[in-house]
Amino acid sequence: MKKKNKSKHAHAFPTLAVCAGEEDRFPYGAVTKPIYQTSTFAFKNTAELIEFQKGDPNKYLYTRYGNPTLRAVEEKMAVLEGGEAGLVVSSGMAAVSTIALTLVSSGEEIISTEPVYGGTYHLFKNVFPNLNIKVHFVSPEEIEEAKDLLNSKTKLFFCETPTNPNLKVSDIKKFAKIARQKKIPVVVDNTFATPYNQKPLCLGADFVVHSATKYLGGHSDLVAGVIVGKKKIIDQARETMKVFGCCIDPLGAFLLLRGLKTLAIRVEKQNQNATKVASFLSKHKKVGKVFYPGLSNHSQHGLAKKQMQGFGGMLCFEVKGDLKSAIKVMDGFKLFINATSLGGVESLASIPVLTSHYGFNQRELEKAGVIPGMIRLSCGIEDSDDLVEDLRQASKEGRRI
């Protein structure tokens, strides 16, 4: 799918991924943003300290509060997502919990689409009730159900699209329209799509969260999270982050900054690879069902095509049989690596019931649309024919591509 990735900024997405947030001149003319590997910052005099306390953005006190390397990531992500400000934190779950606890207090409620990432589901179902925060779940295919759950205590709409692991798509515009009537903020987990493929803020969402561990970092060597949205709330979220201590270290931020520079070319290749792999699997005699919004027979292909500029590198498929059949395929891979996580340059495979949805009871698995024979693939940047051949030989399908 051809990208239309121009924004209000003068340059296209690939250029912004390289340049945005790094316009200032660095010490000694360094081309790469330095790693400010320091816990604390010195002031020339007390007047400078007072300037920091009054909000001077060019002054730093302590890396948990802010750091020049972290700031470069935050500014770049704000530009890429089209938001006013960004906040980088220690993980994707830190991003979800930080923005949620900034917007919602004890005695208030959240409406979320379901399924969501397993960690988010655990937070919403098991942790937030202990804080007297109630979470209602609606199907991403039945967004209108949210209207019946709205009340004066509702303070946040949350959705993840596409979902993990079965790639369901939520109508962001419709969700935002319902929320806007009651002035309720909408947070979208954009991890699977990335800002290259989907712009939730342009579709009416108020905030975007990412597990930057995945596509944004892109090399399976860091753990981080990002929040982007309205500056006023991002400033409040920074205070939440400071209190809970979920800051990222400067080296992690540097690695994330490095990964973002190649986001466009990586995701474009991963889009292409996933499309070819999904097409192959959709014709495979040992595959029951393929979950990929780029396939024309996907139930939400039209919606995905409307709100996404690329269908992503993630897909899921059902091996005919049971968990043993899926394990047999998994153990036969030579290129696909048996590992959790996603979004890196290498292709990964995992069985959801043994990873992201391990410990879910049968009812929870049914609601999430997860069965034992599912395998989730994160397509990397390898040659697409090699990936297809690996799937063919792992399933011992017989015919060659």
LINKA-V625091 format. One record per helix or strand of 2 or more residues. SS is the DSSP state (2 for helix, 1 for strand). FROM is the first residue (numbers start at 1). TO is the last residue. If there is no record, write none. Layout:
ss: [SS SS]
from: [FROM FROM]
to: [TO TO]
//
This chain:
ss: [2 2 2 2 1 2 1 2 1 2 1 2 1 2 2 1 1 2 2 2 1 2 1 2 1 1 2 2 1 2]
from: [13 27 46 68 85 92 109 118 134 143 154 172 185 194 200 207 225 231 250 263 287 301 314 323 337 348 352 362 374 384]
to: [19 29 53 81 89 103 114 131 139 149 160 180 189 197 203 211 229 244 261 282 291 307 319 330 338 350 354 368 378 394]
//
